[in-house]
Amino acid sequence: MSGAPAAPQPGSAEPTVAADDLQLLLIPPRPRTGWRVLTTRVIAMCVVELQKLRHDRTELYTRAVQPALWLLVFGETFTRIKAIPTGGTPYIDYLAPGIIAQSAMFIAIFYGIMIIWERDAGILTKLLVTPTPRAALIAGKAFAAGVKALLQAVVVILIAALLGVAMTWNPLRLLGVAVAVILGSAFFSCLSMTIAGIVLTRDRLMGIGQAITMPLFFASNALYPVAVMPGWLRAISTFNPLSYQVDALRGLLLGTPSHLLLDYAVLVAAAAAGIAAASSLLGRLAR
Amino acid sequence: MTREDPGRTVPPTGPEAPPDTAPGGGPAPPRAPEGDALSCHGLRYAFGETRAVDGVDLAVRPGEVFGLLGPNGAGKTTAIRCITTLLPVPAGMVRVFGHDAARERMAVRRLLGYVPQQLSADAGLTGRENVALFARVFDVPRRERAARVDQALRAVHLTDAANRLAKTYSGGMIRRLELAQALVSAPRLLMLDEPTIGLDPIARTSVWEHINAVRAATGMTVLVTTHYMDEAEQYCDRVALMHRGRIRALGTPAELRSALRTRWARAASGDSAPSPLPTTPAPSSDAEPTLEDVFRDVAGTGLDEQSGDFRDVRSTRRTAARVG
């Protein structure tokens, strides 16, 4: 009687379930351990991001408008004025890696808003009740932001190519570009999720997001070389991971002199610090 | 419809849940108190000054459907969040199949299937993708993932809609999808927080019938919160009535009702001093009390004044709005 999984009730209507139809739902999956937990969770989050983009690509297109305008209006104009010392490269070429980094950052900065939305919707809450350590969940979100930003970067690179920017098509260098874009976005999404963990509401985060994106952008070498900045701005730029990302992208795409080793070291360290900070504050979003 | 007790084939004592090794590995659960599915000892949680849960003791037996009842703001959701490891509690307060929620979080989470109060399916994904995500984060190996996801979807009768985006689902379908998400990891304790909130009566019945069918087929334990007394009466093996962070009564619906009938009868016959809480004017002594009467009796007056603050009501409304 009690051991047998209940004969279907003749009285109750349709939703009877044949027990043999559910045998897999009786066996708990074998837990993974160690690093495999992290990798599977990161993959799971990236898959979700790609699935969402497959169902709705609107964001990918609408978000291409702004970088296109930057390149087309700002880039073309300043190429003509020749006001910015770029060391011989046409300004629009110089600008393109900066715009790639900027559009990736704009996407990543929205992740904090998304995580608050997911908290309000119960999606985050439910993920927090799965055997997923918080750091793995944040790392998953961070790399999902990276994947999304990477797709955005492809769009911007194509636009830049259409505008005649001479970039490398060397696959190894492009791989390096992809890694830099993903690491940079991982950092900025974690920055945003960290702030989300502090301010806890979407409205406040929206304001802060608006307030920090432009300064991050202007206090970097995305639009102009560090050399032309006043001292105080140069100091800020030294601590801005965006500068290192742009430096790497520029070096890889255009072949201008850059400090790749330092750039990647800073980006990896920034992403790791971001993941640590955001996951330590994730608990605040859970309550 | 003659459905007094639909699908109630499993007696409250429940099917002996296979006493095999608990997932999470390691030795057998350390001195599981009588093998309860869930036990809370003096569970407390305060948000600042507000003591949302104020000393809750309860034990849920394996295989039963246990209802945690109470108005908005009674502390049900906070209790659930403590049990699901979302809120930190000191060691010793909460045990799930013998695993301490404070010390063995991951082991506890692997035993739980959790459906929060909000409609938590991701609207931008298909039904199948929603379930597959949970298969992934519960470490279902790739070769078995598709089959397992299919079974979970079939269990809630969503196979036909599996490839549609969840935003096209009705409220009842989303609840069933969430049930599938929870089931895909073969949990032993299913935690449902207000599973029927905001649903129309037909969808409510359907959600409950699916919960019951799955419980009958898998023998899993179900802990459900609700503020619909009629549902609890109909579908729960045992219920605990919660009010202002405390459990005021616990038993089968029939037990609670008959206890109140006895009290009414005593009050009607006019003997003895007034009981401490003579809040419900006892109607004619032969009237059959409902669970709601029991609740009014144990909770006292002023129910509608402190049931649920603004935030509770807003989030409830928001859920209801999304259910449409």
Boltz contact constraints between the chains, C-beta under 6 A:
constraints:
  - contact:
      token1: [A, 2]
      token2: [B, 11]
      max_distance: 6.0
  - contact:
      token1: [A, 2]
      token2: [B, 15]
      max_distance: 6.0
  - contact:
      token1: [A, 3]
      token2: [B, 15]
      max_distance: 6.0
  - contact:
      token1: [A, 5]
      token2: [B, 217]
      max_distance: 6.0
  - contact:
      token1: [A, 6]
      token2: [B, 9]
      max_distance: 6.0
  - contact:
      token1: [A, 6]
      token2: [B, 10]
      max_distance: 6.0
  - contact:
      token1: [A, 6]
      token2: [B, 216]
      max_distance: 6.0
  - contact:
      token1: [A, 9]
      token2: [B, 7]
      max_distance: 6.0
  - contact:
      token1: [A, 12]
      token2: [B, 6]
      max_distance: 6.0
  - contact:
      token1: [A, 12]
      token2: [B, 7]
      max_distance: 6.0
  - contact:
      token1: [A, 15]
      token2: [B, 209]
      max_distance: 6.0
  - contact:
      token1: [A, 15]
      token2: [B, 210]
      max_distance: 6.0
  - contact:
      token1: [A, 15]
      token2: [B, 213]
      max_distance: 6.0
  - contact:
      token1: [A, 16]
      token2: [B, 213]
      max_distance: 6.0
  - contact:
      token1: [A, 17]
      token2: [B, 155]
      max_distance: 6.0
  - contact:
      token1: [A, 17]
      token2: [B, 213]
      max_distance: 6.0
  - contact:
      token1: [A, 17]
      token2: [B, 217]
      max_distance: 6.0
  - contact:
      token1: [A, 19]
      token2: [B, 217]
      max_distance: 6.0
  - contact:
      token1: [A, 22]
      token2: [B, 151]
      max_distance: 6.0
  - contact:
      token1: [A, 22]
      token2: [B, 155]
      max_distance: 6.0
  - contact:
      token1: [A, 22]
      token2: [B, 217]
      max_distance: 6.0
  - contact:
      token1: [A, 24]
      token2: [B, 148]
      max_distance: 6.0
  - contact:
      token1: [A, 24]
      token2: [B, 151]
      max_distance: 6.0
  - contact:
      token1: [A, 25]
      token2: [B, 151]
      max_distance: 6.0
  - contact:
      token1: [A, 25]
      token2: [B, 183]
      max_distance: 6.0
  - contact:
      token1: [A, 25]
      token2: [B, 186]
      max_distance: 6.0
  - contact:
      token1: [A, 26]
      token2: [B, 186]
      max_distance: 6.0
  - contact:
      token1: [A, 26]
      token2: [B, 218]
      max_distance: 6.0
  - contact:
      token1: [A, 27]
      token2: [B, 186]
      max_distance: 6.0
  - contact:
      token1: [A, 28]
      token2: [B, 23]
      max_distance: 6.0
  - contact:
      token1: [A, 28]
      token2: [B, 186]
      max_distance: 6.0
  - contact:
      token1: [A, 29]
      token2: [B, 138]
      max_distance: 6.0
  - contact:
      token1: [A, 29]
      token2: [B, 139]
      max_distance: 6.0
  - contact:
      token1: [A, 29]
      token2: [B, 140]
      max_distance: 6.0
  - contact:
      token1: [A, 31]
      token2: [B, 139]
      max_distance: 6.0
  - contact:
      token1: [A, 32]
      token2: [B, 139]
      max_distance: 6.0
  - contact:
      token1: [A, 44]
      token2: [B, 136]
      max_distance: 6.0
  - contact:
      token1: [A, 44]
      token2: [B, 137]
      max_distance: 6.0
  - contact:
      token1: [A, 48]
      token2: [B, 133]
      max_distance: 6.0
  - contact:
      token1: [A, 51]
      token2: [B, 125]
      max_distance: 6.0
  - contact:
      token1: [A, 51]
      token2: [B, 129]
      max_distance: 6.0
  - contact:
      token1: [A, 52]
      token2: [B, 124]
      max_distance: 6.0
  - contact:
      token1: [A, 121]
      token2: [B, 118]
      max_distance: 6.0
  - contact:
      token1: [A, 122]
      token2: [B, 116]
      max_distance: 6.0
  - contact:
      token1: [A, 122]
      token2: [B, 118]
      max_distance: 6.0
  - contact:
      token1: [A, 122]
      token2: [B, 120]
      max_distance: 6.0
  - contact:
      token1: [A, 123]
      token2: [B, 120]
      max_distance: 6.0
  - contact:
      token1: [A, 123]
      token2: [B, 122]
      max_distance: 6.0
  - contact:
      token1: [A, 125]
      token2: [B, 116]
      max_distance: 6.0
  - contact:
      token1: [A, 126]
      token2: [B, 116]
      max_distance: 6.0
  - contact:
      token1: [A, 126]
      token2: [B, 120]
      max_distance: 6.0
  - contact:
      token1: [A, 128]
      token2: [B, 86]
      max_distance: 6.0
  - contact:
      token1: [A, 129]
      token2: [B, 84]
      max_distance: 6.0
  - contact:
      token1: [A, 129]
      token2: [B, 109]
      max_distance: 6.0
  - contact:
      token1: [A, 129]
      token2: [B, 114]
      max_distance: 6.0
  - contact:
      token1: [A, 130]
      token2: [B, 137]
      max_distance: 6.0
  - contact:
      token1: [A, 131]
      token2: [B, 106]
      max_distance: 6.0
  - contact:
      token1: [A, 131]
      token2: [B, 109]
      max_distance: 6.0
  - contact:
      token1: [A, 131]
      token2: [B, 110]
      max_distance: 6.0
  - contact:
      token1: [A, 132]
      token2: [B, 137]
      max_distance: 6.0
  - contact:
      token1: [A, 286]
      token2: [B, 86]
      max_distance: 6.0
  - contact:
      token1: [A, 287]
      token2: [B, 87]
      max_distance: 6.0
